[in-house]
Amino acid sequence: MLKVHSRCDLSCDHCYVYQHADQTWRGRPPRMPPATVQAAARRIAEHARGHDLPTVHVVLHGGEPLLLGAAGLRKVLAELRTAITPWARLDLRMQTNGVLLDEELCRLFIEYGVRVGVSFDGDRAANDRHRVFAHGGSSHDHVRRALALLRRPEHRASYAGILCTIDVRNDPERVYEALLAEDPPRVDLLLPHATWDHPPHRPGPEPTPYADWLGRLHRRWVDDGRPMSIRMFEALRPGGGGTEAFGLAPADVLVIEADGSWEQVDSLKTAYHGAAGTGFDVFDHSVDEVARHPGVAVRQEGVAGLCATCRACPVVDRCGGGLYAHRWRTGTGFDNPSVYCADLLRLIDTVDGYPPPVPRQRTATAPGSGEWPATPPVDELLDDLATGHGSASTLALLAATQLSITRALLAACRDAAGATAAWDLLVHLDQVAPEAVRAVLAHPFVRPGLVHRLESSAPPGPGAAVDPLPALAIAAALRAGVPAALRVPVRAGAITLPTLGSLLLPGLGESAEVTVRPGELQVAGGSVLLDPLAPPSTGWLPTRDVPVPGGRLLLEDGDPYRDCYGQPVAPRLEVPAARALGRTLAEAWRVVHRDVPAHAAALDGGLRAVVPLAPDPARPLRSATARHAFGAVAVTPHADPETMAVLLVHEWQHAKLGAVLDLYDLVEPAQGIRIRVPWRPDPRPPEGVLQGVYAHLAVTQVWQSRAATDRPDASAHAAHFLAWTRDGVDALLASRSLTAAGERFVGHLRHALEETRVGSA
């Protein structure tokens, strides 16, 4: 966080920078000097390079950063981009009161990819209770004008959301309606900063007025179908993920003040004068040196860094002790629960009392709505999967939630690029042919393509990641039989249409105009009939599929984003090799149905594609999954269906558990623990051990089933994998690295393992 301007044009009486205990702002320059900007950028780049960081997040803050003006901000943004982007993707954000926002600034933010959050407390009465000018005048109209600018289609990609500080004297429903009217991508609701020395305002006799106020807003939000993202409510759900205010994720924010001083998270300014200080600056001290400061280090320790009251609390993994600054009390420092402890406990009960989001009838923004399917209670879902396989309904749920993540990524790509003809076509198709859109978006390698696009640090032009939306829209139009025309980017001389195949035509250039008619593509004046039996000279290489007992399985050896496994993938197979692999896969599928029908049902319920890996004489038998490619596994082609069956079951376990970990935190974050396991020579992080025991449990069950039919060596294999899995489970439970949900899950795995051991005895 860069405090690029340390003064403000509003005089908000709840501001922790100017109105609370810390007054160090008075001795700092109003503007961050150019030499300080350069030193800060160099320090950030140094840290990114030294730790091989894929992404660096930089927030321009204040005071009020817009007081720098467009020219001053451009110099800061250019310096940051020049210094950092050779080493990491630069995610630029800004927090502003919005008063000075204009079209020139909006164009600047679009140019540099800056996402802008605006501070806004709701309706006029609520906003002007605190957010006023020094003369007492209202800021409400100024802020609403800024939000209207960010909502324009040409600026929408820079609209990050609204930050709203609550006041229990305001009407929560009126605040909610005012926020909703601004169509924000996300709302951050903030509890007003307070400590045990200076407690929050609590009108009336009720012990939890903040939870009660937030509960009313939460009820309205749920009843309306959750029409916008509200970070607080989403973070407090089981597995909702950590934020600065909630959860046990380690602190990951450092502040650079206008004079170049390194500080801890700036909400600490509410505790006491100098609370955020470190004594370090960007001229003489690196990020690593600051990260070792005791005030920063204690916030990397998870639950161990909390007070005894919090460590004993059953919801500590959810609230995480609350915001660090809110724990301050003279005499005991930060070794206390949050001053909002009772409110947080009641609010968690309120959030738990409502079901998770359910899919709604989609609107014109549907392709990227990211709507979350209804989920059963966490214990019910995890207990079902801990059997080793999981029911059909659980597999359907995992697939649905993975599709929701893909839709959310699609929306993020659209936000980054702005409105496009491809997006408009996807919107139209999602209304008239939703199953065609769903079939395309559920393809395992759509999500890796979207992630690649979002993570690419290359500016628009040669070398930039290809925009995936046009190919997705054309593929959906073809599946739906809906006429359409789009200019589609070309990657490596081909246009790949997910689920359908790749178009290879000479001289396509960087993009080509593609016209769709039912069953036909027209490119550059030539037509390609989408016939799987068409000869290769047509330039059309269709995706091949394999009939298996549960349906049809794609043999995916053409999609460019299948290269996401950390291992070389095979190029497109020749026809004889593809047919041979298809026969092996079909027979392996039947073997799984024979040996472990419950696992076969799990394969039927979600495995949609197999990617051939490139042969490696040193490691002839390999397999893999990728976290972003749910529904697919990768294997080296192998002629033995019995062996292939074990590989499929093993890798599908990894894919299922990866989808679960997108929903729930089973492992305490960033503890640095390593656990020795019998199947690897190197100590493994807890999540790796969890993945290993879940996969080995299924393999144990396969060999146990084979041993029951007296197949040679099956009993020895069953005993071998049983011992591995048992030792891994015991080591994982002994490590104390799991969340409460993780301990329950692994405990049930242990029970399933004991049942397997009894069967083998």
N, C-alpha and C positions, 0 to 999 in steps of 0.2 A: 504494500500500500504506500503510494507516494503522496505526501502532503504537498502538492505543487503550489498551493496558495493557502496561507495560514490565517487569512481573515475572511469574513463573511459579510454578505449584504443583507442578511436577515438577522434578527435578534431573538432567536427561539429560546424561551426561558427554560426548556428542558434539555438544552444542549450540554453534553458532558464536556465538550472542549472548552467552552467559555464560562459556563454557569456552575460547574461542579468544583470539586476540591483542587484539582490540578490547574495551575495557572501558568505553566511553563510557556504557553503560547506568547505571552507578553514579551519575552526576550528573544523571539525568533523573527527572522526577516519575513515580510509579508509574502514575497515571491521566492520560490526556490531558484537560486542563481543557476545560470547555465553550467558552471563548473560542477555544481552539486548534482545536477541532472546527469552530466557525463559520468561522474564518479559512481552514482547509483546504478546507471545502466551497465557500467563495466563490472560492478560487483555482482549484479544479477546474472550477466552473461558468464562471468567466471564460475558462478555456482552451477549454472545449467550445464556448462561444458564439463566441469569437474565431476558431476554426478550423472552425466548422460541423461538429463531430464528430457522427456518428450515434449512437455508443455510447461510454460511459465505463465502464471496468472498475475497481471499487474493491474491494480485499481488506482486510478487517479482520484484523489480525495482532497479534503481541506479541513477547516475552512470551506471555501467554495471554489472549486477548480475553474469554473467558468469565468472567474474574475481575471484569469490570465488572458482572456480574449482568444480569438481564432488564431492569430499569428503566434502568440506565445504557446498555445497548446500544440500547434503544428510542429514547432521546434522540439517540444518535449516528445511528441509521438514519433517524429522522425529519428530522434536520438535513440529512443528505445528500440525501434525497429532495426536500425542499422547495427546496433550493438548486439542484440539478442537473437534475431532470426537466423543468423548463421549457425546457431547452436541448438535452438529449440523453437517450437511453435509458440508464438506470442499471443496470449489471450488477453486482450485489453478491455478493461471495464472502467466505468466512471460512476461515482455517486454524486448527485447534484441536487440542489433545491429547485432547479429548473427556471428560476426567475429570468435569467439572461439568455436562455436558449433561443436561437433563431435559425433561419434556414441555412445560413452560411456554416454555422457550427454543425448542424445536422449533416450537411454534405461532407464536412471534414470527418465526422465520425463514420460515415459510410465508407469514405475513402480509406480510412485506416482500420476499419473493422472494429470500432469501439462500441461495446454494448453499454447502454446508459440506464442506470437506475435513478428514479426520481423520488425524493422524499415528499410524501403527501399523506395527510392524516384523515382524509375523508371529506364529508360534506363541509360547507362553509363554516358552520359553527364549530365543528370538531377541528378543522385545520387551523382556524384562526384563534383557537384557544391558546396555542403556543407558537405557531409559525407565522410571525408577524415581522414587519420592518421595525427599525429602532424607534420610529415615530409612532408606532402602534398601528399602522395601516395594514390592511389585509393583503396577504400574498396569494389568496385562493385563485383569483382569476389569472394571475401570472402563471401559476403552476398548471392550471388546466389548459392554458394556451400551449405550454410546453408539451404536455401529454398529447394534445391534438396534433402537434407537429410530428411527434414520434409515431403516431398511428398512421400517418400518411403512407401509402404503399411504397413510395420511393425511400422512406426513412425507416420503415417498420423493422428492418433487419437490425437496427441499432437499439430497439426498444427492449430493455432487459426486464423491466418490471417496476414495481412500486414498493417503497419502504414506508411502512405506516407504524408510528409509535402510538400505542393505545393509551387512552385515558378513560377510566371507568365512569367518568361523569358524562361521557358522550353516549349517544344511543347506538348500540352495536349494529342494529339492522340498518340504520341510516348510513353508518360508516361503510358497511358491507356494500350497500347499493351504490354509494358514491365510488368506491373502488371498482366494482364490477362495471360501472358505466364507462370507465377508462380503458376497458378491454386489455388489461395487462397480461403479458405472458406468465408472470409470477407475482405474488404478493408476499412480502416478508412482514409479518406482524411482530413488533418488538415490544417487550415489556419495558416500561420506563426504567432507566438506570437508577438503582438504589442499593444501599448496603445496610447491614445491621446497625451501623452508626446513624445512618440517615434512611430509615425505612420508607417504603413507598406509601403514598397516600391511600388510606383505607377508609372510605366513608361508610358510616353505619356499623352495625354490630356483626355483620357477616364475616366469618373468618377467611373466606377465599373469594373476595370480590373479583379478582382478575380471572380466576378460573370460571366463575359464574358468567362474567362478561364474555369471555372467549367461548364459553359453552353455548351461549345464545347465538353468537356469530357462526359457530361450527354447525349448529342445528340448521340454520338457514342455508348454509353452504351445502350441506348434505341433501337437504330437501330439494334444493335447486339442481341436484345432479352434479355437484362439484364443477361448476362451469369455468373455473380458473384454478391454477395451481396456487395453494396456500402452503408455503414451506413449513411453517410451524406444525400444522396438523399432519402433514405427510411425514415429517421427521419423527413425530412422536408415535407413529404406528410401529408395531413390531417389525424390525428389520428396515425401518424407514431411512436409516443412514444418518451419519453424524453431521452436525453443523457446529458453529462456534458456540451456540447456546445450548445444544442438546447432544446427547450421545457421548461415547467414549473415544471418538476419533482424536488422534493427537493434534495439538495446535499446529497450524500450518501458515500462520500469518505473521509477518514482521512489518513494521512501519518505518519508513524513512521520512523524518520530519523535514521541514523546509530548510533547516540549517545543516542537513546531512546526518543528524543524529539517528542512530538505530534505536527504535523503541519496540516494546512488546505491544500486543494488541491494544488499540487506543481506548477501548471501553474502560480500561483500568484507570483512566483519568478520573473516574467517578469515585475511586477509593480514597486516595490521599495525594497530596502534592508530590509529584515525582514518581508516582507508583509505576508508570509505564517505562521509566528510564532504564537504560542498560549501562551507560557510561561509554558506549562504543559509537563510532561514526563510520560512514562509508569511505572516508579517506584513508583510515588506518586499520580497519577491521573488516574481515570477510564475513559472509553469511554463516559459515561453519562456526566461527568464533562466537557470534551472537547466539547461535542455536545452543551453545553450551552454557549460556547464562542460566543460573538456577531458576529464575522465573519462567523461562521458556522450557527448560528441561523437565520441570515438574509436570508440565502439561502434555508430556509425551508418554506418561506412565500409565494412562488408562485408569482403571479403577484403583490401582495402587496409589495414585496421587490424590485420592479423595479422603475426606475425613471419615472417621469410624462410623458415624451415623449413615453416611452415604454408602459406604462399603457393605453395610448390613441391609440395605434397602432392596426389596424385591424388584424394583423397577429402575435400578441404577443404570442398567444398560440402555434404558430409554431416555432418561433425563440427563444422565451423566453428571449429576451434581449441579446442573444449571450453568448459567454464564459465570465464568470465573470471577469477574468483578463483583457480582452480586453476593459472593460469599464473604466479603471483607467485614471484619470486626476488630476494633482496636483491642490489642492484647492477645488475640488468637490468630491474627492475620487472615489468611484465606482458608484455614483449616476448619471450615464450617460448612453446613449445608447452605444452599441458596436462601436468601431472604424471602424468596418466593416458593420455598419448599412445599408448603401446604397447598398452594395454588397449583403447582406442577403435578403433584400427586392426584389431586382432584381432576385436573384437566386430562391426564392420562386415562383415568377412569371414564371420563366423558368420551374421549376418542375411541376407547375400546368398546363402548356401549353401542357403537354404530358399525354396521357391516362395512367392509372395504368397498371401494367404488365398483359399480356394475356398468356394463356397456350400455350406452344410450343410443337412441336412434341418431344416426350420424347426420351432420349438416354439411354445408358446402366446404367446411375445412376438414372434412373427414379423413382424407388419406394420411394426415399427420396428426390426428387428434390424440394418439397415444392413450386412448381410453383403457382403463384397467379392468379386467374381468373380475367377477366376484370370486373371492377366495374363501375356502373354509377356514376355521380357526387354525392358527399355526400348528398347534399340537396335533390336530387331526391330520393335516397334510404331511407333516414330518413323520408321524407314526406310521402312516401308510407307506411312505417311501422307505422307511427303515426296515421293512420286511425284506428288502433287497431288490424289489421290482417296482411296486406301486400299481395302483388300480388304473383302469381305463379313464376314469373321471379325473384322476390326478394328472395323468399324462396329457389329457385334453386341456387341463388348466395350465400346465407348464407351457404347452404350445401356444395357448391364447395369450399368456403374459409375455412370451417372447415376441409374438406378433405386435403386442402393444408397444414394446420397446422399439421395434423397428418403425412403427408409425411415428413414435416420438422423435426418432432420429431423422425420419423423413421431414417432419415439420421443422426440425433444426436446420436441415439443409435448405429448406425453402426460406426460412428466416434469414439465413446467411446470404442467399442469392437474390431475395426479393421475389415478387410475383413474376411467373414465367408462363409461357404457353404450355409447357409440360405439366406444371402444377394444375393449371386450369383444366387440362385434359384428364388428369387423374381425378380431380374433383368431379368432373362430369361422369366419368366411368364408375366412380364409387357410388354414384346415385343410380345409374341405369344398369350397371352390371357389377354389383359389389363382389360377387364370387370370383370374377376374373381378377379384380384388383387384389383380393385376398390371396388367391393362388400365387400371384406374382410376388407379393410382399412376404409370403411365407417361405419363399425359396431360401434355402440356408445361406446363400452367398450375397443376398441383397444387403443384409445388415453389415457385413464386412466392407462392402463398397461404400455404404453411407458413412461408416466410421472413418474410412480412409479419406473420404472427401472432407469431413469435418476436421480431421487432424492434420490435413495437409497445410504446411506453412508457406507453400509457394504462392505468390500473388497470381492473379488472373493472367493467363497467357501461356506460352509454351512452358512445359514442365509442371503446370498446375494439375491437380487431380481432376480427372474427368467428371463432369456433372452427371450423376447417375439417373436423374429424374427423367430425361427424355427417353432413354432405353426402357425404363420401367413402364412409362406411359404407353409406348409403342407395343411392348409385350402384352400389356393388359388389353389394349385395343384389338390386337390380333386374337387373343383368347376370347374376347367378347364378340368378335365379328363386327366391330363398330368402325366405320371409315374414319380416318384421321390422317393428319400430315404434320410432321415436326422436323426440325433440323436436329440431328442426333450426333453427338461427338463420336469420334473414331478413336479407338485405343489399339495400338499395335496393328494397324491395318485392318481392324475388324470392328463390327458392331455386334455386340453380344446382347441377346434378348433373354433375360432370365426365364428359365423353365422351358424355353423353346429351342435355342441354338444360336449359332454365330453366322454372320454374313460376311463373307470374304469376297471383295470385289477390288480389282486393281484401280489405283488412282483415286481413292476416296478422299484423300487429303485429311484435314483435321476434323471435318464434320461433313455430313451429307444430308440432303433433304430426303426424308423417308415418307412414303405415302402408303397407307394401309387400306387394302380392300379385303373383304372376307376371303381368307385362305391365301392371300397374296401380298407380297411386298413389292413396291416399286421404288427403285433407287437410281438416280441419275439417268432416268429415261429407260432403264431396263427393268424387267419384272423377274421375280423369283417366286415360283410356286412352292409353298411350304409342304412339300411331299417328302416324307422320310426316305422314300425309295429313289428320289431324284439323284442323278449322277453328280459326282463332285464338281464337274465343270460348271454347274449352275452357281457355285460360290456359296451355297447354303449347306452348313454342317449342323444337322439337327442334333439336339440332345437325345441320347439313347437311354432307353429304360429297360428294366428287367422285370418280368412278371414273377412275383413272390406270393407265398400263401396269403399274406395280409393285404395285398394290393399290387402296386407297381413301385419299383425302386429306380431312381435315376442313377445312371452311371455318369457322373459329372466329371468330364475330362476336358471341358472347353471354357467354363466360366473363368474370366481372369482373376476374380477375387477368391477362387478356391485356394489360392496360394497364401493361406493364412495359418498354416500349421507349424511353422518353424522348421519344416522339413521340405526338401525339394519334391514337387509334385510331378507326375509323369505328363508329358505332352499328350495330345490326343492319340488314343490307341488306334492301331490299325484294326480293320474289321475282324480278322480272326482272333486277335488278342482280346478285343472287346467282347466277342461272343463267348470266348473261353472264360473270361472273368464273370460274365453274366451267368453262365451255367454254374460256376462255383458258388456265386452268391445265392442263387435260387436254391441250390442244394443245401447250403449252409443254413439258410432260413428254415428249411424243413428240419434240419438237425436240431436247431434251437427249439422248434415246436415239439420235437420228439423228446428232448432231454429236459427242458425246463419250460413248460407251457406258460407259466406266469411271466417269465422274461420274454417269451415270444410275443405275448400280448402287448408287453411294453414296447417291443420293437415295432409291432404293427401300429401302435398308437402314436409313433412320432418319428421314427427313422425314415427319412425320405430320399437320402442321396448318399452315395459312396464315391469317394475321390481316390483314384489310384495314385499311390506315391511312386516316385522314381525308384528303380531298382538300386540297391546298394549291396555289392557282394560281401562287404564286411558285416552288414546287418540285414540279412535276407528277409527277416520277419519283423515288420514294424507296423505300428498303427498309431493313430493320433485323433484327438478332438481339438476344436478351437472354441473358445468361450463365446465368440460372436457368431458362430455358425451352428446354431442349434438346428437339429434335424439332419446333420450330416456327420459322417466319420470318414477317416482316411485310412487306407490299408495298402500294403504292398500286395500286388497280385500273387495269389498262392493257389495251387491246384487242389489242395486238400480241404474239402468242405468241413471236416471235423475241426481242423485248426481254425478255419475262417469263422466258424460258429463261435468259438471262444473269443476271438478278436472282436466280433460284432457285439457280443454281450458285454465284454470288458469296456469297450469304448463308449457304448451307449450309457453305461453307468456314469461315466465322466460327464457326458452331455447332460444327463438328467440333473446331476448334482450341481453342475454349473448354472443351470436354470434356477435351481432352488436358491443358490447363493446370490442370484440377482434379486430375489425376493426377501431373503432373511439373512441377518448376520448370525452365522453359526460360530465364527472364530473371532475372538477379541482382536481389534485392529492393532497393527504395528507394534507388536510386543518384542520383536527381535528374537523370539524363541526358535530353536532348532531341535528337532527330535530325531533320534536314531531309529531306523526301521530296518527290518531284515532284507527287504527287497531292493535297497539302494545302498551304495557304499558311502554316500554323503548324507549328513544330517539334513532333514527336510523341514520346511516351515509347516506350521500346523495345518494350513489349508491343503498343502500337498499331501500330508499324511491322511487327512480326512478323505481326499479324493482316492488315495490308494486303498484304504480299508474298504471304502464303498465298492470300488471296482473288484477287489479281491474277494469280497463276500459273494458277489455274483459268480465269479469263476469257481469258488469253492462249491457253490450250489450246483454248477454244471458238472463238476467232476464227481460230486457225491451222487448225483443222479446216474452218471455213467457207471460208477462203482456198484450200484445196486443191480446192474445187469451183467456184472462179472466181466466187463471189458478189460483187457490187459492194461496193467499199470494205472488204471483209474483210481484205485484205492490209494496208491502212493501219491499221485497228484493231489487227490482230495486232502490227504493228511498234510501235505506240503503247504498248500494254500490256506488250509485251516490254521496251521501254526503261524504263518505269516500274518494273517488277518487278526488273529487273537493277540499277538504281540503288538501289532500296530494299534489296535483299539485300546489295549491297556496303557501303552505309552502315551496315547493321546489324552486319555482320561486323567492320567497322572500329571500331565503337563500343566493343568489348570489354565489352559489357553482358550477354552471354549466359553461362549456365552451360555446363558441358562438354556436357551433353545438348542444350542449345539450339544450341551451335555445330555439333554433329554434324547436328542436324535442318536448320539453315539451310544447312549445307554440302551436304547432299543435295538441298535445294530448288534450290540453285545448279546442281547437276548436272542435275536435271530441267529447269531453265530452259535450260541449254546444249543439251540434246537438242531442246527446242522451237525454239531458235534455228537449230540445224542443219536441222531440218525445214523451217523457214520459208525458209532459204537455198536 
